[in-house]
Amino acid sequence: MQELRCLFALMVASKRKYADPSSAVELLKDAFRSSEAQQDVSEFTHKLLDWLEDAFQLTASPKNLHNKTQNPMVELFYGTFLAEGIHDGKMFSNIEAFGQYPLQVNGFDDLHECLEGAMVVGEIETLHSDQSVRSGQENWFTKLPPVLTFELSRFEFNQSLGRPEKIHKKLEFPGIVYMDRYLHKNKELTRSRREEVKKLKEQSTVLQQRLERYLNYGSGRCGFPLADMLQYVWEFASTKPSIVPPTQDTVTTSLPKSPPDTSLTLPVQTSLSELTAAEPSEGTSPVGTAQLQRATLHKPFTQSNPPMEMPAHPAPRNITAQELAFLDNCLQRWRAEVENDIADLKNKINEIKHSIAQMYSDSLMCQVPYRLHAVLVHEGQASAGHYWAYIYDHSANTWLKYNDLLVAVSSWDELQRDSYGGSRNASAYCLMYINDNLPQLVAEDTDVETGQSLRSIHTLPPELVEYVREDNRHFMQELEEWNDEQVRKIPQKELVAMSAVEEAEGSAAEEESFASQQTTCCASAKHAVMVKDQTAQAIEKAATSYENVGAKAALKESETDQETMETKEISEPEAEWEQEAERLSEQEQPSDTAGTQISEVDIPTVGKVQVRHDADGYNEEEMLSPAMQGIILAIAKCRPVYDQDGAEAGLVKAFHEEYSRLFDLAKEEPTPQNDPRLQHVLVYFFQNKASKRVIERTLLEQFADKNLSYDERSISIMKVAQTKLNLIGPSDMDMQEYKEWHDDYSLFRKVSVYLLTGLECYQNGKCRESLTYLVHAYHSNLKLLKNGKKRGVDETLIGYYRRKCLLELNAHAAQLFESGNESDVAEGLCIMNDQVIPCMHLIVNHELSEEDLGAVEMMRNHWCSFLGEDMDSNLQEKLTEFLPRLLDCSAEVRILREPPKIRPNSPHDLCNRFAAVMESIHSTSPVTVK
């Protein structure tokens, strides 16, 4: 009881997501014979209530030590009923206490039928001497507890199999049940109404039997509706008589008719030519010849002349108009009479049902309402399964589903689907109703002004307040330690690392030639500030102009601004900066030109480019990526500006070209075979509304890529871009935001690669490998979708193929298990434990779609179906050990193994691969992409 006080206090005021009941459960386990086996709900609840009752009794005052009626557990959960009747001719009457009232499920359709069956135990007649004596028992509630719990007995023992089985029969129960008819104080009234109900049911039974005679008419084993039969007879009689006999499908000669000779038979193979060419032989009469010529030929596949007339339906050979009129009159009258009789019987049966339903609906029998408060549901079979509960939140007027660590808002429809049974392996085991006339049972203290609950730590006793505060302090400490651990995992900002490298390189250069570079560095620093401000203004203005008026206007405006800016900037700092850039360029060129290799590379969408392979420069794989192709093309388009105005003007022109192209590309709608976000990181940024500074820095970094050292123009533009990039300080850019955006895009590419790899594996029949990639793709994708729909990949596509892999693997594992071969059984269980169950664990702990829910149910039902089959004892033991893990996916955390390492950030052209895989999905033919 002390552990439960602590547990309930945490449930009221803890800052944790859930309260851990392990301490209380560990203590309770000692009360059972086997702590490992799953306990039946009634057994567990009985033991729990017994312990709490004893705990309250031990703390009771000496005066009330033997007065159990003042025990809170007894007052809340226990009631009494009067059992009275006749047994072996002797009257008996006993008052018994109950905690959870057991109800049988078999043979009943709803809760009231179960209660009627439980209250009237039996009524039979036995002969004693010369008189008939009734034996039976009636139960009447003398005191109902405020919390009324019904145990639904869904177990029965299968004698042939020697083991218990679960009863999956459907049983409905209402949201409010009126208990008046079961109370001892209403005994006489209830008995009289039961007699009325009994008579009405007897009448209904007689009427139902009469109705069945109409609906299943006939003396044979299978009956038919009488009204339909009369209709069919009328249709037969009114069908036009046929001229051709029903057996005639022949070609006959025109010889005169003769009496048939039944002694003459011909083989089916006899041809028409043989018959017509036959001459009367010696001893053969002319009559025999005529009979041969008149013989029927059965040649359905060679018949050249169709029958003269073939009726659509059977019809009488001969019927006069007088006969037809007589039959028409009788049959139509009889059919109308039958239909009226059937309608009257149905109406009377419905009236009786309505009378029975209304028998207890008057005000005298609706004084004691009990409202459904909680339902305990079990999924699985008798030997193993998983429990969860639905509890009504009276303050929010909604149902909540309590499933291990998860508490979710539910609905009455979902509760009915899971609890009624009949259609799946889940059904209610326990129903808890509370007295609706006692609102204090569920009432909470609420704020008068806001209406919000005041249930908090301040409403707890002092010792529990301190306990909860201590637990909350521990939790906050754990949270801080976790946050520190996460911070330690984050690498240092690349800006800090870059500054450190530049500082070290700058120090080394100063030691070598400080005097010769001092003046130039000062001039460069002054000019760098001017260039930084002017370029930033130009880029920002061009981007804004482009978004407002389009690419052509933006480019035109930027060219005009550039000309104006260049006119104003002819000054001494400009000349000094150009001299410095030229000097640095000469210094960085290799002194040994003989060792420099020059080759021609064909760049897609650009053409053949002369490339110089410096030691720290060109990377062919990077140069062939879609992002670098766009940069190369932009540099090629800026050649006139570069030749006329220099490298800086060329950079601005190329920057505007690429910015415009990517902005237009981001506006394109994705197709099943094309996702523009894979082509370039900026398309992803544009579509997800990244900040302008993040976009500009990202594009500037691409122009500063060292792989652009393939000619003098590209090298000059690259160096200008590198200079401008180095001048962007921490105050100009939120590097944390910048890093987060690039991390998101990196994760997006990783998800895309996982998805594509999983689809390729699936199409090549590798479901185990495919499932691993698809599961990780799905759950990594969820992180992206939290921030926006366009941050990630379409989750329905991943979910669809994840389900297909799961179902195929489950079917394969079940087939291996069913084979009975030891190695196959081990492999099947290994598939389930290593892949299927961990994936199911991830599915059921996130928001389930209807398709996912159906797939999980299908897989569980497949394995549960083995319980009803005869199998080897070893297999039975393994199945018993395995099923709890399958049915209770949330009992423990299972980790799905990581897929093989992939380079999600490598510059592979994912676009072509994406198109090939998607095309192969739609064409259902496997495609392998290099």
ChimeraX attribute file (.defattr): number of C-alpha atoms within 10 A of each C-alpha:
attribute: neighborCount
match mode: 1-to-1
recipient: residues
	/A:1	14
	/A:2	10
	/A:3	14
	/A:4	14
	/A:5	12
	/A:6	20
	/A:7	20
	/A:8	15
	/A:9	21
	/A:10	24
	/A:11	17
	/A:12	16
	/A:13	19
	/A:14	19
	/A:15	16
	/A:16	13
	/A:17	10
	/A:18	13
	/A:19	17
	/A:20	14
	/A:21	14
	/A:22	11
	/A:23	12
	/A:24	16
	/A:25	12
	/A:26	11
	/A:27	10
	/A:28	15
	/A:29	14
	/A:30	10
	/A:31	13
	/A:32	13
	/A:33	8
	/A:34	10
	/A:35	12
	/A:36	8
	/A:37	10
	/A:38	13
	/A:39	15
	/A:40	12
	/A:41	16
	/A:42	18
	/A:43	10
	/A:44	16
	/A:45	14
	/A:46	12
	/A:47	15
	/A:48	14
	/A:49	16
	/A:50	14
	/A:51	16
	/A:52	18
	/A:53	17
	/A:54	15
	/A:55	15
	/A:56	18
	/A:57	20
	/A:58	11
	/A:59	10
	/A:60	16
	/A:61	11
	/A:62	10
	/A:63	7
	/A:64	12
	/A:65	14
	/A:66	11
	/A:67	12
	/A:68	16
	/A:69	11
	/A:70	14
	/A:71	19
	/A:72	14
	/A:73	20
	/A:74	20
	/A:75	15
	/A:76	16
	/A:77	18
	/A:78	22
	/A:79	21
	/A:80	16
	/A:81	21
	/A:82	19
	/A:83	19
	/A:84	16
	/A:85	21
	/A:86	16
	/A:87	13
	/A:88	12
	/A:89	15
	/A:90	10
	/A:91	12
	/A:92	11
	/A:93	13
	/A:94	10
	/A:95	13
	/A:96	13
	/A:97	15
	/A:98	18
	/A:99	23
	/A:100	21
	/A:101	18
	/A:102	17
	/A:103	21
	/A:104	17
	/A:105	22
	/A:106	17
	/A:107	11
	/A:108	18
	/A:109	15
	/A:110	15
	/A:111	19
	/A:112	16
	/A:113	17
	/A:114	20
	/A:115	18
	/A:116	17
	/A:117	17
	/A:118	18
	/A:119	19
	/A:120	15
	/A:121	13
	/A:122	13
	/A:123	13
	/A:124	8
	/A:125	10
	/A:126	13
	/A:127	11
	/A:128	10
	/A:129	7
	/A:130	6
	/A:131	8
	/A:132	11
	/A:133	17
	/A:134	18
	/A:135	17
	/A:136	18
	/A:137	19
	/A:138	20
	/A:139	23
	/A:140	21
	/A:141	24
	/A:142	17
	/A:143	15
	/A:144	20
	/A:145	18
	/A:146	19
	/A:147	22
	/A:148	23
	/A:149	23
	/A:150	19
	/A:151	20
	/A:152	22
	/A:153	17
	/A:154	18
	/A:155	17
	/A:156	13
	/A:157	12
	/A:158	12
	/A:159	8
	/A:160	6
	/A:161	11
	/A:162	8
	/A:163	13
	/A:164	14
	/A:165	17
	/A:166	17
	/A:167	18
	/A:168	21
	/A:169	19
	/A:170	18
	/A:171	22
	/A:172	16
	/A:173	17
	/A:174	13
	/A:175	10
	/A:176	15
	/A:177	19
	/A:178	19
	/A:179	19
	/A:180	19
	/A:181	24
	/A:182	19
	/A:183	18
	/A:184	17
	/A:185	13
	/A:186	15
	/A:187	17
	/A:188	11
	/A:189	13
	/A:190	19
	/A:191	12
	/A:192	11
	/A:193	16
	/A:194	17
	/A:195	11
	/A:196	15
	/A:197	18
	/A:198	13
	/A:199	13
	/A:200	18
	/A:201	16
	/A:202	12
	/A:203	15
	/A:204	20
	/A:205	13
	/A:206	13
	/A:207	17
	/A:208	16
	/A:209	13
	/A:210	14
	/A:211	19
	/A:212	15
	/A:213	16
	/A:214	19
	/A:215	16
	/A:216	15
	/A:217	16
	/A:218	14
	/A:219	7
	/A:220	8
	/A:221	6
	/A:222	8
	/A:223	14
	/A:224	15
	/A:225	15
	/A:226	20
	/A:227	20
	/A:228	14
	/A:229	15
	/A:230	19
	/A:231	14
	/A:232	13
	/A:233	13
	/A:234	19
	/A:235	15
	/A:236	15
	/A:237	20
	/A:238	17
	/A:239	15
	/A:240	17
	/A:241	16
	/A:242	17
	/A:243	12
	/A:244	14
	/A:245	11
	/A:246	13
	/A:247	6
	/A:248	14
	/A:249	20
	/A:250	16
	/A:251	18
	/A:252	11
	/A:253	12
	/A:254	8
	/A:255	10
	/A:256	7
	/A:257	10
	/A:258	11
	/A:259	7
	/A:260	13
	/A:261	11
	/A:262	7
	/A:263	5
	/A:264	10
	/A:265	9
	/A:266	10
	/A:267	8
	/A:268	10
	/A:269	9
	/A:270	12
	/A:271	12
	/A:272	14
	/A:273	8
	/A:274	10
	/A:275	14
	/A:276	13
	/A:277	9
	/A:278	11
	/A:279	11
	/A:280	13
	/A:281	9
	/A:282	6
	/A:283	6
	/A:284	10
	/A:285	11
	/A:286	12
	/A:287	14
	/A:288	15
	/A:289	17
	/A:290	17
	/A:291	19
	/A:292	17
	/A:293	19
	/A:294	20
	/A:295	19
	/A:296	17
	/A:297	19
	/A:298	17
	/A:299	16
	/A:300	10
	/A:301	6
	/A:302	7
	/A:303	13
	/A:304	9
	/A:305	9
	/A:306	11
	/A:307	12
	/A:308	10
	/A:309	13
	/A:310	15
	/A:311	14
	/A:312	9
	/A:313	11
	/A:314	15
	/A:315	17
	/A:316	12
	/A:317	13
	/A:318	11
	/A:319	14
	/A:320	8
	/A:321	9
	/A:322	9
	/A:323	12
	/A:324	14
	/A:325	13
	/A:326	11
	/A:327	16
	/A:328	17
	/A:329	12
	/A:330	14
	/A:331	19
	/A:332	15
	/A:333	12
	/A:334	16
	/A:335	18
	/A:336	14
	/A:337	13
	/A:338	18
	/A:339	15
	/A:340	12
	/A:341	15
	/A:342	20
	/A:343	13
	/A:344	14
	/A:345	18
	/A:346	16
	/A:347	12
	/A:348	16
	/A:349	21
	/A:350	13
	/A:351	14
	/A:352	18
	/A:353	16
	/A:354	11
	/A:355	15
	/A:356	18
	/A:357	11
	/A:358	10
	/A:359	15
	/A:360	18
	/A:361	12
	/A:362	9
	/A:363	7
	/A:364	12
	/A:365	18
	/A:366	14
	/A:367	13
	/A:368	17
	/A:369	18
	/A:370	22
	/A:371	20
	/A:372	22
	/A:373	22
	/A:374	20
	/A:375	23
	/A:376	19
	/A:377	22
	/A:378	24
	/A:379	23
	/A:380	24
	/A:381	24
	/A:382	18
	/A:383	19
	/A:384	23
	/A:385	19
	/A:386	22
	/A:387	19
	/A:388	15
	/A:389	20
	/A:390	26
	/A:391	19
	/A:392	22
	/A:393	14
	/A:394	12
	/A:395	13
	/A:396	8
	/A:397	8
	/A:398	13
	/A:399	20
	/A:400	20
	/A:401	20
	/A:402	17
	/A:403	16
	/A:404	16
	/A:405	12
	/A:406	13
	/A:407	14
	/A:408	12
	/A:409	13
	/A:410	16
	/A:411	15
	/A:412	14
	/A:413	9
	/A:414	12
	/A:415	20
	/A:416	16
	/A:417	15
	/A:418	20
	/A:419	28
	/A:420	22
	/A:421	21
	/A:422	15
	/A:423	12
	/A:424	19
	/A:425	22
	/A:426	22
	/A:427	30
	/A:428	28
	/A:429	22
	/A:430	24
	/A:431	21
	/A:432	18
	/A:433	22
	/A:434	24
	/A:435	23
	/A:436	19
	/A:437	13
	/A:438	12
	/A:439	10
	/A:440	9
	/A:441	13
	/A:442	13
	/A:443	11
	/A:444	14
	/A:445	11
	/A:446	13
	/A:447	10
	/A:448	8
	/A:449	6
	/A:450	7
	/A:451	10
	/A:452	12
	/A:453	13
	/A:454	12
	/A:455	13
	/A:456	13
	/A:457	18
	/A:458	11
	/A:459	14
	/A:460	15
	/A:461	10
	/A:462	10
	/A:463	9
	/A:464	19
	/A:465	19
	/A:466	13
	/A:467	13
	/A:468	22
	/A:469	16
	/A:470	12
	/A:471	16
	/A:472	17
	/A:473	12
	/A:474	12
	/A:475	15
	/A:476	14
	/A:477	12
	/A:478	12
	/A:479	12
	/A:480	12
	/A:481	12
	/A:482	12
	/A:483	12
	/A:484	11
	/A:485	11
	/A:486	10
	/A:487	11
	/A:488	10
	/A:489	9
	/A:490	8
	/A:491	7
	/A:492	10
	/A:493	11
	/A:494	12
	/A:495	14
	/A:496	11
	/A:497	11
	/A:498	12
	/A:499	13
	/A:500	12
	/A:501	12
	/A:502	13
	/A:503	12
	/A:504	11
	/A:505	11
	/A:506	11
	/A:507	12
	/A:508	12
	/A:509	12
	/A:510	13
	/A:511	9
	/A:512	10
	/A:513	10
	/A:514	13
	/A:515	10
	/A:516	10
	/A:517	13
	/A:518	12
	/A:519	11
	/A:520	16
	/A:521	15
	/A:522	11
	/A:523	17
	/A:524	21
	/A:525	14
	/A:526	13
	/A:527	17
	/A:528	19
	/A:529	12
	/A:530	14
	/A:531	19
	/A:532	17
	/A:533	11
	/A:534	14
	/A:535	18
	/A:536	16
	/A:537	12
	/A:538	20
	/A:539	18
	/A:540	15
	/A:541	16
	/A:542	27
	/A:543	23
	/A:544	14
	/A:545	18
	/A:546	21
	/A:547	14
	/A:548	11
	/A:549	10
	/A:550	16
	/A:551	21
	/A:552	13
	/A:553	14
	/A:554	22
	/A:555	20
	/A:556	12
	/A:557	16
	/A:558	22
	/A:559	19
	/A:560	11
	/A:561	15
	/A:562	19
	/A:563	13
	/A:564	11
	/A:565	14
	/A:566	12
	/A:567	10
	/A:568	9
	/A:569	14
	/A:570	10
	/A:571	9
	/A:572	10
	/A:573	18
	/A:574	18
	/A:575	14
	/A:576	17
	/A:577	19
	/A:578	14
	/A:579	14
	/A:580	17
	/A:581	16
	/A:582	12
	/A:583	11
	/A:584	12
	/A:585	14
	/A:586	11
	/A:587	10
	/A:588	8
	/A:589	10
	/A:590	12
	/A:591	10
	/A:592	7
	/A:593	8
	/A:594	7
	/A:595	11
	/A:596	12
	/A:597	11
	/A:598	13
	/A:599	11
	/A:600	12
	/A:601	15
	/A:602	11
	/A:603	18
	/A:604	14
	/A:605	11
	/A:606	14
	/A:607	11
	/A:608	12
	/A:609	14
	/A:610	12
	/A:611	18
	/A:612	19
	/A:613	18
	/A:614	18
	/A:615	10
	/A:616	9
	/A:617	14
	/A:618	18
	/A:619	14
	/A:620	13
	/A:621	12
	/A:622	16
	/A:623	19
	/A:624	17
	/A:625	19
	/A:626	20
	/A:627	21
	/A:628	21
	/A:629	17
	/A:630	23
	/A:631	24
	/A:632	22
	/A:633	18
	/A:634	23
	/A:635	24
	/A:636	16
	/A:637	16
	/A:638	21
	/A:639	18
	/A:640	12
	/A:641	18
	/A:642	23
	/A:643	12
	/A:644	10
	/A:645	14
	/A:646	16
	/A:647	25
	/A:648	20
	/A:649	22
	/A:650	27
	/A:651	27
	/A:652	24
	/A:653	25
	/A:654	26
	/A:655	24
	/A:656	23
	/A:657	22
	/A:658	20
	/A:659	25
	/A:660	21
	/A:661	14
	/A:662	20
	/A:663	20
	/A:664	15
	/A:665	18
	/A:666	22
	/A:667	12
	/A:668	12
	/A:669	9
	/A:670	11
	/A:671	10
	/A:672	11
	/A:673	17
	/A:674	18
	/A:675	19
	/A:676	20
	/A:677	23
	/A:678	21
	/A:679	21
	/A:680	19
	/A:681	20
	/A:682	25
	/A:683	24
	/A:684	25
	/A:685	24
	/A:686	19
	/A:687	17
	/A:688	16
	/A:689	10
	/A:690	15
	/A:691	13
	/A:692	14
	/A:693	15
	/A:694	20
	/A:695	19
	/A:696	17
	/A:697	16
	/A:698	18
	/A:699	19
	/A:700	19
	/A:701	15
	/A:702	19
	/A:703	28
	/A:704	23
	/A:705	19
	/A:706	19
	/A:707	23
	/A:708	27
	/A:709	23
	/A:710	22
	/A:711	13
	/A:712	13
	/A:713	20
	/A:714	25
	/A:715	20
	/A:716	23
	/A:717	25
	/A:718	25
	/A:719	23
	/A:720	20
	/A:721	23
	/A:722	18
	/A:723	15
	/A:724	21
	/A:725	17
	/A:726	14
	/A:727	14
	/A:728	14
	/A:729	12
	/A:730	10
	/A:731	7
	/A:732	9
	/A:733	13
	/A:734	12
	/A:735	16
	/A:736	10
	/A:737	13
	/A:738	17
	/A:739	14
	/A:740	11
	/A:741	20
	/A:742	16
	/A:743	12
	/A:744	18
	/A:745	23
	/A:746	16
	/A:747	21
	/A:748	25
	/A:749	22
	/A:750	21
	/A:751	24
	/A:752	21
	/A:753	22
	/A:754	27
	/A:755	27
	/A:756	25
	/A:757	21
	/A:758	29
	/A:759	28
	/A:760	23
	/A:761	19
	/A:762	21
	/A:763	18
	/A:764	14
	/A:765	13
	/A:766	15
	/A:767	23
	/A:768	19
	/A:769	19
	/A:770	26
	/A:771	28
	/A:772	22
	/A:773	26
	/A:774	30
	/A:775	27
	/A:776	22
	/A:777	27
	/A:778	22
	/A:779	17
	/A:780	17
	/A:781	23
	/A:782	16
	/A:783	15
	/A:784	19
	/A:785	16
	/A:786	10
	/A:787	12
	/A:788	10
	/A:789	13
	/A:790	14
	/A:791	22
	/A:792	25
	/A:793	21
	/A:794	13
	/A:795	15
	/A:796	11
	/A:797	12
	/A:798	23
	/A:799	19
	/A:800	13
	/A:801	20
	/A:802	25
	/A:803	20
	/A:804	15
	/A:805	24
	/A:806	24
	/A:807	18
	/A:808	14
	/A:809	22
	/A:810	24
	/A:811	16
	/A:812	16
	/A:813	22
	/A:814	21
	/A:815	14
	/A:816	19
	/A:817	23
	/A:818	16
	/A:819	12
	/A:820	15
	/A:821	12
	/A:822	13
	/A:823	11
	/A:824	17
	/A:825	20
	/A:826	16
	/A:827	16
	/A:828	22
	/A:829	20
	/A:830	13
	/A:831	18
	/A:832	23
	/A:833	17
	/A:834	15
	/A:835	23
	/A:836	24
	/A:837	23
	/A:838	22
	/A:839	23
	/A:840	23
	/A:841	21
	/A:842	18
	/A:843	19
	/A:844	18
	/A:845	14
	/A:846	10
	/A:847	11
	/A:848	12
	/A:849	13
	/A:850	8
	/A:851	12
	/A:852	18
	/A:853	14
	/A:854	13
	/A:855	17
	/A:856	21
	/A:857	16
	/A:858	15
	/A:859	21
	/A:860	19
	/A:861	16
	/A:862	14
	/A:863	21
	/A:864	20
	/A:865	11
	/A:866	15
	/A:867	18
	/A:868	12
	/A:869	10
	/A:870	10
	/A:871	13
	/A:872	9
	/A:873	9
	/A:874	11
	/A:875	17
	/A:876	15
	/A:877	11
	/A:878	14
	/A:879	19
	/A:880	14
	/A:881	13
	/A:882	16
	/A:883	20
	/A:884	18
	/A:885	20
	/A:886	26
	/A:887	26
	/A:888	21
	/A:889	20
	/A:890	20
	/A:891	14
	/A:892	10
	/A:893	10
	/A:894	17
	/A:895	13
	/A:896	19
	/A:897	12
	/A:898	10
	/A:899	16
	/A:900	9
	/A:901	7
	/A:902	11
	/A:903	10
	/A:904	17
	/A:905	13
	/A:906	14
	/A:907	15
	/A:908	15
	/A:909	15
	/A:910	20
	/A:911	17
	/A:912	15
	/A:913	20
	/A:914	22
	/A:915	17
	/A:916	18
	/A:917	24
	/A:918	20
	/A:919	17
	/A:920	18
	/A:921	17
	/A:922	10
	/A:923	10
	/A:924	11
	/A:925	11
	/A:926	18
	/A:927	18
	/A:928	12
	/A:929	12
	/A:930	4
